[in-house]
Amino acid sequence: MLPLLAPRFFAGGFATVPQTVFSVVDIYDNSTGLWSTANLSVARGFLSAATVGSKVFFAGGFTSNGTGYSSVVDIYDNSTGLWTTDSLSVARGYLSATSVGTKVFFAGGRNPGFSSVVDIYDNTIADINVINNNEGIEIYPNPAINQFTIDNDPDLIGMKIESVAIYDVSGRKVYSENLGTANSNPEITIDVSKFSAGVYQVKVQSADFIATKKLVVEK
């Protein structure tokens, strides 16, 4: 949260008649009582905003007169007066944003369906990572008997699977495989013929995302 006398920002927006998206950022300086303006790098509405440290973040939103989606994150650093940009892992609008400690969380949203993605900006390293990104990962057949396949859509999640782990209902790891950073196969088939019948959690991971899926094994 910015200090009481720090500037206040009112960024972007969407007008219905005529349909228009805006890039303007109106800035009110509490210490002087004066207004100034800046511009987002991409005009958009229905974006989210949050602060951490001296930085203000404006993420995602609708573009192209409200018919497209943006992955852009505009970042203003109040300590330097400079603007920079970063990117969400998935372009979307109507997302939520909040900050805890040194991190900013950009969660959910629509593109055009609902998203489960959570992008996390870590202010200590000035970078965005992704957790709980279940979009683009599918497992089938489910229920499984002898084997199942993990199908990774790299065009959607933009990342390659590097490792897979499977846990039983007690949290015990019953399977793990390290595929490495060079893996380019979008499909991974895993033998579960020796698994007991039950419910399992499949954890799929790379350096930048973690996805979890429920798997049912039947006998």
Buried (B, 14 or more C-beta within 10 A) or exposed (E): EBEEEBBEBEBBBBEEEEEEBBBEBEBEEEEEEEEEEBBBBBBBBBBBBBBBBBBBBBBBBBBEBBEBBBBBBBBBBBEEEEBEEBBBBBBBBBBEBEBEEEBBBBBBBBBEEEBEBBBBBBBEEEEBBBBBBBBBBBBEEBEBEEEBBBBBEEEEBBBBBBBBBBBBEEEEEBBEEEBEEEBEEBEBEBEBEEBEEEEBBBBBBBEBBBBBBEBEBEE
